[in-house]
Every structure is written in structure tokens, then in C-alpha cells.
């Protein structure tokens, strides 16, 4: 995943310290009920499309932008599927630490042809729900939640 310029600017003064970053993921369905996935260039794994919100950018706008930037597919965000913080921070090879707060959206494709559209993906494609490639458990969970009619999922607090 390319590091946005605003994060590079923060890192210039913050160093490697932990940053909490707002991110989005998108479960994009086409008219045939297939889901759009990308094979990531950084780890070679299939995943949902996602990215980091730019300053002042609404999360749904980020989801739509990231889907287009990475796959050339135009979509509309239909609803929030879940909101979840990563359990553990990630430490990148350069020592930078990040913890992401993910807002996952169910989206509907409205145009474009799925193709690799940037350097973040090795492949992109549409997959029937009964023929998904190997995915992280968290991606499978997001897809299952996107197939329901809601409400948005969140991890219950200790008080609930």
C-alpha cells in the first residue's frame, strides 16, 4: 500500500511512534452477486479493496475512490457493514507502527471493467461467493456481514 503524502509529513516529526489511522474496506458486489477482490502487491494475498482516508475525506468517499484507483471499477457505497479497530498494531519493516480503525462498506458496482489500475495490486477480479480464493478470516467475515441486511456490526463493549 502506497503511503499517502500526509502520513509521510506526520512521520517526518513523529518518527516510528504508533499512529491510529482511519481506513476503509469495500465489499463490492456486481449485478451477478460476485465480489470484487484484489491480489495485493505487498504480500501476494487476495483481499478486499481498501485504504486510508485522506484528511477531510468522508469514509464512503474513500471507499469509492480506493475501489476506482485500484480496480477501475466505479461503485456506490450502499451502507456501513461494520466498524472495527485492529486488535494489534502493525509494525512495518522500517519500524513505523500503525493501528487501523476500519469502516467497511457494502458497495454496488455501477461501471468500469475490473483491471489492475495501480501498483498496489497484482491482479483484480470478480469472484462468485462459492468460489472465493483464500482470504483472511476478517475478509470472509466482512463479506458475510455485507450479505446481510444489517444493522452494522461492531464489537460489543465489556459492559454489554
N, CA, C and O of each residue as an XYZ file, in Angstrom:
640
protein
N       0.846     -1.171      0.000
C       0.000      0.000      0.000
C       0.893      1.235      0.000
O       1.786      1.364      0.838
N       0.651      2.129     -0.930
C       1.421      3.359     -1.010
C       1.122      4.235      0.202
O      -0.023      4.338      0.642
N       2.157      4.858      0.729
C       1.981      5.726      1.893
C       1.549      7.110      1.417
O       2.263      7.743      0.639
N       0.394      7.589      1.871
C      -0.064      8.928      1.475
C       0.917     10.015      1.934
O       1.606      9.865      2.943
N       0.959     11.100      1.175
C       1.876     12.200      1.495
C       1.640     12.751      2.896
O       2.601     13.089      3.587
N       0.381     12.850      3.334
C       0.130     13.430      4.654
C       0.701     12.539      5.761
O       1.098     13.051      6.807
N       0.751     11.232      5.557
C       1.356     10.333      6.537
C       2.874     10.522      6.543
O       3.494     10.512      7.606
N       3.471     10.693      5.373
C       4.924     10.956      5.297
C       5.273     12.234      6.066
O       6.295     12.298      6.749
N       4.412     13.248      5.946
C       4.652     14.502      6.664
C       4.562     14.288      8.168
O       5.379     14.828      8.914
N       3.597     13.521      8.622
C       3.473     13.216     10.058
C       4.699     12.441     10.525
O       5.264     12.736     11.578
N       5.106     11.451      9.740
C       6.254     10.625     10.112
C       7.543     11.440     10.201
O       8.450     11.075     10.949
N       7.636     12.529      9.455
C       8.846     13.365      9.495
C       9.086     13.918     10.893
O      10.235     14.131     11.279
N       8.025     14.154     11.655
C       8.191     14.679     13.017
C       7.860     13.644     14.088
O       8.398     13.706     15.193
N       6.979     12.690     13.773
C       6.547     11.704     14.770
C       7.450     10.473     14.819
O       7.399      9.697     15.773
N       8.261     10.303     13.804
C       9.104      9.112     13.774
C       8.255      7.865     13.606
O       7.244      7.872     12.905
N       8.687      6.787     14.267
C       8.015      5.490     14.130
C       6.883      5.268     15.115
O       6.274      4.198     15.118
N       6.582      6.268     15.966
C       5.577      6.035     17.014
C       4.234      5.613     16.419
O       3.940      5.861     15.250
N       3.439      4.973     17.257
C       2.150      4.428     16.867
C       1.198      5.522     16.382
O       1.004      6.532     17.058
N       0.608      5.311     15.205
C      -0.422      6.198     14.676
C      -1.717      5.413     14.548
O      -1.718      4.301     14.020
N      -2.811      5.975     15.022
C      -4.139      5.412     14.806
C      -4.670      6.049     13.531
O      -4.805      7.270     13.447
N      -4.969      5.217     12.537
C      -5.359      5.737     11.233
C      -6.741      5.248     10.824
O      -7.074      4.077     11.004
N      -7.545      6.161     10.269
C      -8.871      5.759      9.779
C      -8.743      5.121      8.405
O      -8.153      5.697      7.491
N      -9.302      3.926      8.272
C      -9.259      3.244      6.993
C     -10.624      2.717      6.629
O     -11.537      2.674      7.453
N     -10.746      2.317      5.376
C     -11.987      1.720      4.907
C     -11.675      0.447      4.145
O     -10.580      0.272      3.611
N     -12.659     -0.437      4.105
C     -12.622     -1.580      3.204
C     -13.962     -1.605      2.487
O     -14.964     -1.100      2.993
N     -13.963     -2.203      1.298
C     -15.172     -2.208      0.475
C     -15.487     -3.621      0.011
O     -14.648     -4.291     -0.591
N     -16.702     -4.063      0.298
C     -17.216     -5.316     -0.252
C     -18.089     -4.894     -1.428
O     -19.221     -4.444     -1.249
N     -17.544     -5.047     -2.632
C     -18.216     -4.574     -3.841
C     -18.860     -5.763     -4.545
O     -18.191     -6.739     -4.884
N     -20.177     -5.663     -4.761
C     -20.916     -6.696     -5.485
C     -21.288     -6.186     -6.868
O     -21.580     -5.004     -7.052
N     -21.272     -7.097     -7.841
C     -21.777     -6.754     -9.170
C     -23.203     -7.274     -9.313
O     -23.751     -7.843     -8.368
N     -23.808     -7.086    -10.480
C     -25.194     -7.494    -10.706
C     -25.389     -9.008    -10.645
O     -26.516     -9.484    -10.509
N     -24.295     -9.764    -10.744
C     -24.378    -11.228    -10.680
C     -24.132    -11.754     -9.268
O     -24.125    -12.965     -9.045
N     -23.929    -10.830     -8.302
C     -23.696    -11.230     -6.926
C     -22.266    -11.641     -6.632
O     -21.985    -12.202     -5.573
N     -21.360    -11.367     -7.561
C     -19.944    -11.673     -7.342
C     -19.294    -10.543     -6.546
O     -19.779     -9.412     -6.542
N     -18.192    -10.865     -5.876
C     -17.479     -9.882     -5.070
C     -16.145     -9.544     -5.742
O     -15.481    -10.412     -6.308
N     -15.773     -8.275     -5.667
C     -14.540     -7.769     -6.264
C     -13.393     -7.915     -5.268
O     -13.497     -7.474     -4.124
N     -12.302     -8.532     -5.706
C     -11.122     -8.714     -4.863
C      -9.872     -8.290     -5.617
O      -9.835     -8.277     -6.847
N      -8.853     -7.945     -4.845
C      -7.559     -7.614     -5.420
C      -6.468     -8.469     -4.792
O      -6.495     -8.746     -3.593
N      -5.518     -8.880     -5.606
C      -4.353     -9.614     -5.103
C      -3.274     -8.579     -4.828
O      -2.738     -7.958     -5.745
N      -2.967     -8.407     -3.557
C      -2.088     -7.324     -3.109
C      -0.650     -7.513     -3.578
O      -0.112     -8.620     -3.547
N      -0.039     -6.418     -4.010
C       1.349     -6.460     -4.452
C       2.312     -6.622     -3.274
O       3.402     -7.168     -3.441
N       1.917     -6.149     -2.077
C       2.847     -6.179     -0.940
C       2.967     -7.556     -0.288
O       4.001     -7.867      0.303
N       1.914     -8.394     -0.388
C       2.006     -9.704      0.263
C       1.505    -10.863     -0.607
O       1.556    -12.018     -0.182
N       1.025    -10.568     -1.811
C       0.584    -11.610     -2.723
C      -0.719    -12.285     -2.358
O      -1.064    -13.313     -2.940
N      -1.461    -11.721     -1.392
C      -2.714    -12.342     -0.938
C      -3.920    -11.610     -1.529
O      -3.890    -10.402     -1.762
N      -4.986    -12.391     -1.763
C      -6.243    -11.800     -2.187
C      -6.890    -11.104     -0.997
O      -6.813    -11.586      0.133
N      -7.529     -9.967     -1.261
C      -8.172     -9.216     -0.180
C      -9.262     -8.320     -0.745
O      -9.402     -8.147     -1.956
N     -10.032     -7.754      0.187
C     -10.985     -6.714     -0.173
C     -10.206     -5.463     -0.539
O      -9.040     -5.316     -0.172
N     -10.846     -4.576     -1.252
C     -10.218     -3.311     -1.628
C     -10.365     -2.347     -0.454
O     -11.409     -2.320      0.198
N      -9.335     -1.563     -0.184
C      -9.413     -0.617      0.921
C      -8.265      0.362      0.911
O      -7.381      0.313      0.055
N      -8.299      1.258      1.891
C      -7.235      2.240      2.005
C      -7.485      3.210      3.139
O      -8.418      3.051      3.926
N      -6.636      4.213      3.205
C      -6.651      5.216      4.272
C      -7.410      6.452      3.808
O      -7.258      6.898      2.671
N      -8.227      6.998      4.702
C      -8.938      8.243      4.414
C      -7.954      9.402      4.341
O      -7.047      9.513      5.166
N      -8.140     10.258      3.353
C      -7.370     11.497      3.279
C      -7.955     12.490      4.279
O      -9.123     12.374      4.648
N      -7.160     13.465      4.724
C      -7.702     14.465      5.653
C      -8.949     15.137      5.076
O      -8.943     15.608      3.939
N     -10.016     15.174      5.876
C     -11.259     15.813      5.475
C     -12.141     14.990      4.554
O     -13.234     15.427      4.196
N     -11.689     13.812      4.168
C     -12.453     12.975      3.245
C     -13.440     12.101      4.019
O     -13.079     11.502      5.032
N     -14.660     12.032      3.551
C     -15.666     11.182      4.166
C     -15.325      9.712      3.883
O     -14.870      9.395      2.784
N     -15.534      8.815      4.845
C     -15.179      7.404      4.638
C     -15.828      6.762      3.412
O     -15.166      5.996      2.712
N     -17.098      7.048      3.131
C     -17.740      6.460      1.945
C     -17.058      6.942      0.665
O     -16.929      6.184     -0.296
N     -16.627      8.193      0.653
C     -15.901      8.729     -0.495
C     -14.574      8.007     -0.659
O     -14.153      7.714     -1.778
N     -13.911      7.719      0.472
C     -12.650      6.978      0.423
C     -12.869      5.601     -0.195
O     -12.090      5.170     -1.046
N     -13.918      4.913      0.228
C     -14.192      3.575     -0.304
C     -14.376      3.620     -1.817
O     -13.782      2.817     -2.537
N     -15.183      4.539     -2.297
C     -15.440      4.668     -3.735
C     -14.148      5.023     -4.472
O     -13.864      4.458     -5.528
N     -13.371      5.945     -3.929
C     -12.106      6.359     -4.548
C     -11.124      5.201     -4.625
O     -10.530      4.955     -5.674
N     -10.948      4.479     -3.502
C      -9.988      3.374     -3.463
C     -10.369      2.272     -4.439
O      -9.504      1.719     -5.118
N     -11.660      1.948     -4.516
C     -12.095      0.915     -5.464
C     -11.717      1.325     -6.883
O     -11.187      0.515     -7.643
N     -11.984      2.572     -7.241
C     -11.653      3.013     -8.597
C     -10.136      3.035     -8.815
O      -9.643      2.534     -9.825
N      -9.401      3.617     -7.863
C      -7.947      3.721     -8.024
C      -7.286      2.359     -8.205
O      -6.353      2.214     -8.995
N      -7.778      1.357     -7.468
C      -7.122      0.052     -7.500
C      -7.658     -0.887     -8.571
O      -6.935     -1.776     -9.023
N      -8.929     -0.706     -8.994
C      -9.545     -1.700     -9.883
C     -10.191     -1.135    -11.144
O     -10.573     -1.912    -12.020
N     -10.328      0.171    -11.274
C     -11.019      0.830    -12.392
C     -12.523      0.565    -12.398
O     -13.196      0.852    -13.388
N     -13.055      0.022    -11.306
C     -14.487     -0.218    -11.186
C     -15.121      0.982    -10.492
O     -14.639      1.446     -9.459
N     -16.202      1.473    -11.074
C     -16.988      2.545    -10.447
C     -18.033      1.891     -9.554
O     -18.667      0.910     -9.943
N     -18.209      2.440     -8.353
C     -19.193      1.870     -7.435
C     -19.845      2.971     -6.615
O     -19.390      4.114     -6.594
N     -20.921      2.594     -5.943
C     -21.567      3.470     -4.980
C     -21.605      2.734     -3.645
O     -21.858      1.531     -3.588
N     -21.352      3.472     -2.587
C     -21.436      2.896     -1.240
C     -22.897      2.839     -0.842
O     -23.609      3.840     -0.930
N     -23.352      1.659     -0.400
C     -24.757      1.481     -0.034
C     -25.000      1.564      1.466
O     -25.993      2.146      1.902
N     -24.100      0.984      2.259
C     -24.284      1.046      3.703
C     -23.012      0.637      4.415
O     -22.123      0.015      3.833
N     -22.942      1.001      5.698
C     -21.832      0.571      6.549
C     -22.101     -0.865      6.973
O     -23.195     -1.193      7.433
N     -21.099     -1.711      6.816
C     -21.190     -3.122      7.186
C     -20.707     -3.330      8.608
O     -21.352     -4.017      9.400
N     -19.569     -2.733      8.927
C     -19.019     -2.869     10.274
C     -18.015     -1.774     10.551
O     -17.500     -1.128      9.638
N     -17.748     -1.581     11.831
C     -16.701     -0.676     12.299
C     -15.878     -1.479     13.294
O     -16.418     -2.045     14.246
N     -14.570     -1.526     13.070
C     -13.735     -2.373     13.930
C     -12.300     -1.860     13.945
O     -11.727     -1.532     12.906
N     -11.737     -1.799     15.148
C     -10.319     -1.483     15.295
C      -9.518     -2.774     15.215
O      -9.957     -3.817     15.698
N      -8.359     -2.697     14.610
C      -7.459     -3.850     14.612
C      -7.078     -4.137     16.049
O      -6.898     -3.218     16.848
N      -6.957     -5.392     16.370
C      -6.621     -5.775     17.746
C      -5.190     -5.411     18.122
O      -4.920     -5.021     19.258
N      -4.283     -5.540     17.172
C      -2.870     -5.280     17.455
C      -2.314     -4.324     16.415
O      -2.699     -4.370     15.246
N      -1.413     -3.464     16.843
C      -0.754     -2.585     15.872
C       0.107     -3.393     14.901
O       0.549     -4.499     15.211
N       0.329     -2.827     13.741
C       1.242     -3.390     12.752
C       2.554     -2.640     12.869
O       2.562     -1.414     12.980
N       3.652     -3.357     12.846
C       4.963     -2.731     12.763
C       5.535     -3.082     11.396
O       5.761     -4.252     11.091
N       5.765     -2.074     10.588
C       6.287     -2.261      9.244
C       7.797     -2.473      9.296
O       8.427     -2.150     10.302
N       8.390     -3.014      8.223
C       9.836     -3.289      8.211
C      10.712     -2.077      8.560
O      11.809     -2.240      9.094
N      10.230     -0.866      8.259
C      11.014      0.332      8.588
C      10.828      0.789     10.033
O      11.415      1.788     10.446
N      10.007      0.057     10.811
C       9.775      0.392     12.212
C       8.532      1.209     12.478
O       8.139      1.369     13.634
N       7.897      1.736     11.430
C       6.660      2.501     11.609
C       5.589      1.607     12.218
O       5.442      0.444     11.840
N       4.835      2.172     13.176
C       3.747      1.440     13.820
C       2.421      2.122     13.507
O       2.293      3.342     13.611
N       1.435      1.311     13.120
C       0.099      1.817     12.815
C      -0.943      0.867     13.381
O      -0.729     -0.342     13.461
N      -2.058      1.434     13.765
C      -3.229      0.654     14.129
C      -4.396      1.282     13.366
O      -4.620      2.491     13.435
N      -5.127      0.448     12.645
C      -6.181      0.948     11.780
C      -7.558      0.759     12.403
O      -7.834     -0.249     13.053
N      -8.408      1.748     12.190
C      -9.824      1.678     12.519
C     -10.531      1.505     11.174
O     -10.555      2.428     10.361
N     -11.104      0.327     10.941
C     -11.714      0.032      9.651
C     -13.213      0.295      9.675
O     -13.921     -0.147     10.579
N     -13.681      1.015      8.675
C     -15.100      1.176      8.407
C     -15.332      0.448      7.089
O     -14.832      0.864      6.043
N     -16.087     -0.630      7.145
C     -16.322     -1.450      5.959
C     -17.679     -1.095      5.347
O     -18.687     -0.992      6.046
N     -17.675     -0.911      4.026
C     -18.887     -0.551      3.292
C     -19.297     -1.645      2.325
O     -18.451     -2.272      1.686
N     -20.605     -1.872      2.222
C     -21.119     -2.677      1.118
C     -21.317     -1.703     -0.034
O     -21.936     -0.649      0.117
N     -20.778     -2.079     -1.182
C     -20.861     -1.225     -2.361
C     -21.450     -2.007     -3.529
O     -21.408     -3.236     -3.572
N     -21.995     -1.254     -4.464
C     -22.567     -1.823     -5.679
C     -21.820     -1.253     -6.876
O     -21.680     -0.038     -7.018
N     -21.340     -2.153     -7.737
C     -20.640     -1.719     -8.944
C     -21.629     -1.070     -9.902
O     -22.741     -1.565    -10.086
N     -21.221      0.043    -10.512
C     -22.092      0.741    -11.456
C     -21.409      0.993    -12.794
O     -22.020      1.569    -13.695
N     -20.161      0.576    -12.942
C     -19.477      0.785    -14.216
C     -18.014      0.401    -14.145
O     -17.484      0.074    -13.083
N     -17.379      0.448    -15.297
C     -15.963      0.121    -15.391
C     -15.733     -1.374    -15.544
O     -16.615     -2.185    -15.264
N     -14.547     -1.720    -15.987
C     -14.135     -3.114    -16.150
C     -13.017     -3.388    -15.160
O     -12.038     -2.644    -15.106
N     -13.155     -4.445    -14.378
C     -12.151     -4.766    -13.370
C     -10.803     -5.047    -14.037
O     -10.685     -5.897    -14.919
N      -9.793     -4.303    -13.583
C      -8.423     -4.487    -14.072
C      -7.478     -3.891    -13.048
O      -7.892     -3.095    -12.205
N      -6.227     -4.267    -13.114
C      -5.222     -3.651    -12.256
C      -5.100     -2.200    -12.707
O      -4.837     -1.930    -13.878
N      -5.291     -1.270    -11.779
C      -5.330      0.144    -12.131
C      -4.244      0.954    -11.419
O      -4.150      2.165    -11.623
N      -3.427      0.307    -10.590
C      -2.313      0.982     -9.924
C      -1.272     -0.061     -9.548
O      -1.374     -1.220     -9.950
N      -0.271      0.350     -8.780
C       0.803     -0.585     -8.423
C       0.548     -1.324     -7.112
O       1.434     -2.024     -6.622
N      -0.648     -1.180     -6.535
C      -0.957     -1.852     -5.272
C      -1.481     -3.272     -5.467
O      -1.523     -4.052     -4.515
N      -1.880     -3.611     -6.687
C      -2.459     -4.935     -6.948
C      -1.702     -5.656     -8.051
O      -1.217     -5.045     -9.003
N      -1.611     -6.976     -7.897
C      -1.034     -7.831     -8.933
C      -2.119     -8.306     -9.889
O      -1.882     -8.456    -11.088
N      -3.319     -8.544     -9.346
C      -4.483     -8.982    -10.109
C      -5.723     -8.424     -9.431
O      -5.706     -8.127     -8.236
N      -6.786     -8.285    -10.186
C      -8.099     -7.974     -9.624
C      -9.112     -8.819    -10.365
O      -8.893     -9.195    -11.516
N     -10.225     -9.121     -9.705
C     -11.235     -9.904    -10.382
C     -12.500    -10.063     -9.574
O     -12.551     -9.775     -8.378
N     -13.524    -10.535    -10.271
C     -14.829    -10.814     -9.673
C     -14.892    -12.300     -9.325
O     -14.487    -13.149    -10.120
N     -15.401    -12.605     -8.132
C     -15.469    -13.982     -7.668
C     -16.873    -14.330     -7.179
O     -17.472    -13.581     -6.407
N     -17.398    -15.479     -7.637
C     -18.660    -15.951     -7.059
C     -18.440    -16.274     -5.584
O     -17.346    -16.677     -5.190
N     -19.462    -16.102     -4.784
C     -19.332    -16.329     -3.342
C     -18.974    -17.769     -3.001
O     -18.383    -18.025     -1.952
N     -19.322    -18.709     -3.870
C     -18.986    -20.110     -3.604
C     -17.645    -20.526     -4.212
O     -17.310    -21.710     -4.220
N     -16.876    -19.558     -4.722
C     -15.574    -19.867     -5.322
C     -14.543    -18.782     -4.994
O     -13.767    -18.366     -5.853
N     -14.552    -18.337     -3.748
C     -13.604    -17.308     -3.324
C     -12.204    -17.901     -3.193
O     -12.061    -19.061     -2.807
N     -11.166    -17.117     -3.510
C      -9.812    -17.583     -3.250
C      -9.551    -17.559     -1.741
O     -10.400    -17.110     -0.972
N      -8.396    -18.035     -1.325
C      -8.055    -17.998      0.102
C      -7.981    -16.540      0.560
O      -7.283    -15.716     -0.031
N      -8.723    -16.251      1.629
C      -8.789    -14.906      2.194
C      -8.553    -14.984      3.688
O      -8.757    -16.026      4.311
N      -8.116    -13.858      4.261
C      -8.036    -13.782      5.720
C      -9.447    -13.940      6.293
O     -10.437    -13.589      5.652
N      -9.512    -14.468      7.497
C     -10.797    -14.665      8.167
C     -11.569    -13.354      8.283
O     -12.793    -13.337      8.154
N     -10.855    -12.259      8.526
C     -11.530    -10.964      8.670
C     -12.215    -10.532      7.376
O     -13.273     -9.904      7.425
N     -11.633    -10.854      6.217
C     -12.257    -10.509      4.937
C     -13.505    -11.353      4.708
O     -14.526    -10.843      4.245
N     -13.425    -12.647      5.032
C     -14.587    -13.523      4.887
C     -15.718    -13.024      5.784
O     -16.878    -13.014      5.373
N     -15.386    -12.613      7.002
C     -16.395    -12.091      7.925
C     -17.060    -10.846      7.349
O     -18.281    -10.703      7.427
N     -16.271     -9.949      6.773
C     -16.819     -8.729      6.192
C     -17.765     -9.055      5.027
O     -18.824     -8.442      4.894
N     -17.381    -10.008      4.198
C     -18.241    -10.403      3.081
C     -19.557    -10.965      3.608
O     -20.626    -10.613      3.111
N     -19.482    -11.833      4.606
C     -20.712    -12.399      5.188
C     -21.599    -11.310      5.773
O     -22.818    -11.345      5.601
N     -21.000    -10.341      6.464
C     -21.783     -9.248      7.039
C     -22.407     -8.393      5.935
O     -23.530     -7.912      6.083
N     -21.685     -8.204      4.835
C     -22.201     -7.395      3.730
C     -23.391     -8.061      3.051
O     -24.215     -7.383      2.438
N     -23.484     -9.374      3.156
C     -24.588    -10.102      2.542
C     -25.871    -10.004      3.368
O     -26.955    -10.302      2.866
N     -25.753     -9.588      4.626
C     -26.931     -9.431      5.468
C     -27.535     -8.047      5.236
O     -26.947     -7.206      4.555
N     -28.683     -7.831      5.795
C     -29.329     -6.526      5.667
C     -29.047     -5.616      6.851
O     -29.699     -4.583      7.004
N     -28.095     -5.979      7.680
C     -27.716     -5.105      8.772
C     -28.358     -5.511     10.071
O     -29.005     -6.557     10.119
N     -28.215     -4.755     11.106
C     -27.537     -3.460     11.172
C     -26.022     -3.623     11.092
O     -25.510     -4.742     11.049
N     -25.315     -2.500     11.074
C     -23.854     -2.544     11.047
C     -23.345     -3.293     12.273
O     -23.883     -3.139     13.370
N     -22.313     -4.098     12.082
C     -21.722     -4.877     13.161
C     -20.632     -4.059     13.848
O     -19.896     -3.312     13.204
N     -20.546     -4.214     15.148
C     -19.426     -3.666     15.912
C     -19.172     -4.613     17.063
O     -20.068     -5.339     17.495
N     -17.948     -4.603     17.558
C     -17.609     -5.487     18.681
C     -18.233     -4.929     19.948
O     -18.015     -3.767     20.291
N     -19.014     -5.758     20.649
C     -19.657     -5.275     21.871
C     -18.619     -4.828     22.915
O     -17.516     -5.368     22.990
N     -19.003     -3.841     23.703
C     -18.134     -3.394     24.778
C     -18.229     -4.372     25.935
O     -19.112     -5.229     25.950
N     -17.335     -4.256     26.899
C     -17.361     -5.130     28.065
C     -18.641     -4.970     28.875
O     -19.053     -5.895     29.576
N     -19.272     -3.802     28.782
C     -20.480     -3.517     29.564
C     -21.721     -4.153     28.948
O     -22.758     -4.221     29.607
N     -21.646     -4.618     27.709
C     -22.848     -5.158     27.039
C     -23.006     -6.634     27.329
O     -23.954     -7.259     26.853
